[in-house]
Amino acid sequence: MSSPPPSPEASRRETAAALHELSESLTAITNYVETASRLLHQPARSHRDLAAILDKVSAQIGRTHALMRRLRGLIG
């Protein structure tokens, strides 16, 4: 026996929450990339600083991919 599909209201709430999460992740990626760009233009910046920022970008991209899989699950 399969469970009944979620109500339209529940689906809307789930979708809205997922879209909010997606927006947060993309905003974080944008901020990290802008910071990395500024650091690249400063003399004598440590590559460790840039590597740390790129690690954060990678983590946010992974979060975004997971969220997209979740959204795909909502639409079947």
N, C-alpha and C positions, 0 to 999 in steps of 0.2 A: 504494500500500500504506500502510495506516495503522499506526501503532505500537500495540503492545498496551497495554491500560489499566494504570495503576499498580497495584501490589499493594495489598491492603487495609492492610498495615502502612505502606507508603509514604504512602498517602492519610491515614492516622491521624496520622503524623508531620507532614505538610504542614498538616493541619487544626489540629493542636495548636500549631504554630509561628504560624500565621495568627491563631489566637485569642489567643495571647500578645501578638502585635503589636497586635491590636485593643484588648486590655486596657490596654497601655501608652499607646496613643494617647488612649483615653478618660480615663485617669488624668491625663495631661498636660493635657488640656482642662479637666478639673475643677479642677486646681491653678491653671491660668492664670485661670479665671473667678473662683475664690475670691480670688486675689491682686488682680484688677481690682476686685472688690467692696470689698475692704479699702481700696484706694487711693482709691476714690470717696468713702469716708467720712472721709478725711483732708483737712484744710484745705489749700488752695493746692497741690494736686498738679498736676503738669504733664500736659497732655493727651498729650504725647509719650510719657510712661510708659504711659498706657493704650493709646495707638495701637500701641506695640510689643507689648504683651500681646495685643491683638486680632489683630495680624499672626501671632503664634505660634499662637493659637487657629485661625485660618484655615488655617495650614499643617498643623496636626494634623487638621483636618477633611478636608483634601485627602488626607492620608495614609490616613485611615480609609476614604474613598471608594475609593481605589485598592485597598486591602486587600479591601474588599467585592467589587470587581470580580474580584479574584483568587480569592476564595472561590466566587463564582458560576461561575468557570471550572472549578473543581474538581468541582462537582456537575453540570456539563454545561449 
